[in-house]
Amino acid sequence: MADVMTLSGIRKAYGGGRSPRVEVLHGIDLALAEGEFAALTGPSGSGKSTLLNIMGLLEAPTSGTLVIAGQSTAGSDDALRTALRSRYLGFIFQFHHLLAAFSALENVMMPVHAAHGRVTRADRQRALALLERVGLSAHAHKSPLQLSGGQQQRVAIVRALMARPRLVLADEPTGNLDTQSAQEAFALMREINASDGVTFLIVTHDPRLADTCDRQIRLVDGQLVASPDTGVNASPPA
């Protein structure tokens, strides 16, 4: 099974000069396999957000290497990181970040528009098919303000899939939902993972959600630590 992303010796420090240098990540080695469904857990302040930003190519590490789909990001500039992010990555957040001035359909198509500056008829058809897949075809032309919280998050999930990413990074994707909506959103991500082979990494504080993932990756004080049950989960199952 191929790896969609590997991190080797990733360190991240802030400050320096007149400010004290603070290292947040201390040599992270991690691999995510094609089709994996993993949870990233750890206490607040453990470095999860920093690690997710590096994996999302939103920040560069201070040292170490990140390889996505076989391509190293070492020495990459903003333009290359943006291109890699658009081609390989999708994002889901705790707060859906849908734009109220646009319809659900237009929100779903935004990653393609941002990457290419236009949306084709085929893109529109794909967006409509995705909304139909999650039971929202009847709401395609509604503003997000007309949708429930669970419906808004389903729109956010299919928006993340619009550009056919290899890896979806989900930051507390059910944290702002009621129990039923959270279960439905999680089931949807699971179904997409199983049917489409998209890799998911889900950051969560919910141990019940983490326990249902294929693998738990635990971060404490900027380091991967061993789980009492499974040991250090830096590498995917064989």
N, C-alpha and C positions, 0 to 999 in steps of 0.2 A: 504494500500500500504506500503510495507516494505521499510526501509531505507537501501541504499547500503553503506552510510557513514554518521556518525554523529561526530561532534566535540563539545566538552563541555569545556568552560572556557579556550580556547587555548590562551596562552600567549607565546611570543617569545622575548627574550632580547639578545643583543649582548654586548660584552665588560665586564667590571668588572676588579677587581684587580687594575692595574695602569691606565687602560683606563676607561673613564666614561661609566657606564652601560646605554645602550639605549634600551628601550622596543619598539618593532616595532608593535606587535600585543597585543591588550589589552582585553583579555577575549572574544574570539570569540565563539559563539554558533551557530551552523549551521547543518542542516540535508539535505541530498540529497536522494530523493526517487528513487526507481527502475523505470527506464523508463523516468526519468525527462530530460528535455532539458533546461538548465539554463545558464544565462550569469553572469559573475563576472565583474563588472565595478568599476571604481574609478580613480581618478587622479594619475599621476605618483608620486611615493613615498608614496602611500597610504598603501603599504604592500601586494599588490596582489601577487607579485612574491614569497614573503616569505610564504604567506598562501598556494599558489599552491605547493611550495616545501614540506611543511608539509603534505598537503593532498596526495602528490605523494610519501610520505614516504622517501623523499630524505633528510629531516632534521627532527630532533625531536623537539617538542615544549619544552620551558622552564618549562611550567606547563600546566595542562589540560589533557583531554583524547580524543583520536581519536579511533573510532570503525569502522572497515570495514567488511562488510558482517557478522556482529555479533561478530567479534573477536576484542578484545581490543588490542591495540598496546602498552599499558603501560608497561614499562620495557623491551620492545623488543630489541634484539640486531640486529646488521647489517644483520646477516644471516636470521633472521625471517622477518625483514622488506623487504629484497630482495625477499624472497619467497612470501610474501603477495603481493608485487608489481608485480611480474611476474604472479601471479595467478589472480589478480582482476583488475589490472589497465592497461590502454593503454595511450599513450602520443602522442600528435600532437603539433608541434612547428611552429612558424612563418617561420623559415628557416627549410626546410624539413630534413636536416641532413642525406641525403642518401649518401652512400659511392660509389664514382665513380668507384672504382675498382671492384665492384660487379654489377650484372645485377639487373633489377627491381625485378625479381622473387627472387633472393637471398636476396635483401634488405628486402622484405616482410617477408621472413622466419627467419630473424635474431632474433626476440624475442624468438622464439621457440628454436633456436640453443643456444642462450645465457642461457636460462632456463634449458635446458636438455643436452646440449653438443652434440646434434645430431639432424638431421632432418629425419623423416620417410617418406615413400612413401605417407602416408595419409596426412602428413603435406604439402608435395609438391602439392598434389592434391587440398588441401584447398587453398593454396596460388594462384594456377592457377585459381581456381574458383572465388576467390576474385578479381583478376585482370580482369577476364572476366566480372564480375559484374559491374565494373567501366569502362568498355570499353577499357581496356588496354591489352587484351590477346595477341594482335599482337605485343606488345612492351615488352613482358615478358623477353626476352633475351637481350634487349638493355641496354646499360649503361644509368644511369640517365642523363649524359651529352647529350644524344641524344633525350631527352624528353623536352617538353616545361615546363614552370614554373607550369602551371595548372596540367599537367600530373604528374610532380614530386610530387605535393602535394597530388594528388589522390593516388599515390603509398604510400606516408607517412600515409594517412588515413587508407588504408587497412592494412598497417604494424601494425598500432595501434590495429587493430581488429584481428590480426592473432591468438593470444592466447585466444580468446573469453573473453575479459575483461567484468567486470560488470560496470565499470566506465571508461570513457575516459576524460582525462584532456587535453584541447586544449588551448595552449597559443598563442593568436593572430594568429590563423590558416589561416586567409585570409589577414593578414597585408602586405604580400610581393607579393600579386597577383594583376593583373589588375582587373578591375571591373567585366568583364564577368567571368574570372576564379574564382574570389572570390565568385560570385553568384553560380557557378557550384559546388564549393567545399562545400559551406554552404548547398546547396540543397542535396548534397550527404550525409552529416552528418545527416541532417534532415530525409532523407529516411531510413538510417540505424537505427536511433533512433526509428522511427515508426515501422519498419518491424522486428527488432531484439530485441527491448526493452532495448538497451544499454543506460545507463545514460550518458549524456554529460554535462560537465561544461566548458563553453567557456569564456576565458578571452579576452575581447575586449575593444578597445577604440572607436569602431564604433557604434554610437547610433542607426543607422538604423538596424544593425545586432542584437544588444541587444534587440531592440523593437520587433523583430520577435521571440524571445525566449519565452518559457512558463513563465519564472520567471527571474527577475533581482535581483541580490544580489550586493548591492553597499557597497564598502569599502572606508572609508575616515579616514585618520590619524589612521589607525590600528583598526578601529571599524566599525561594521556594522551600517549603518544609514538608516533612513526611506526614502523611495521613496515618492515623492509628490503624486503619483497615487496609490501606492499599499502598502505603509507602509513598515516596516522592513520585509525583505523577508528571514528571517533566517530559516523558516520551509517551506517545500514544500506544495503545495495545498492539501487539504484533498480529 
